[in-house]
C-alpha cells in the first residue's frame, strides 16, 4: 500500500521513485495499491484504476477504458487539469 509516495518530492526524486515502482510492476507479480495524483504513471502501470470523488468511487476499470472512454465528467475534468 503506497499512499502518495511521491508527494513533497522534487521532480528528480519523483522520477526515481516512479522508476523503481515501474521496475517492480514489470518484474514481479507483487500487487500494489497506489494512491497517486501521477496520472501518467497510473495509466502506464495499472491493471485497474479507481477514481474517488468526495470519498466515493466515481468510476473504476481498466486504465485504457477510463483514460480514453470515461463515463465520468469529473474524471475527464481531473485528467485534463
Secondary structure, 3 states (H helix, E strand, C coil): CEECCCCCCCHHHHHHHHHHHHHHHHHCCCCCCEECCCHHHHHHHCCCEEEEECCEEEEEECHHHHHHHCCCHHHHHHHHC
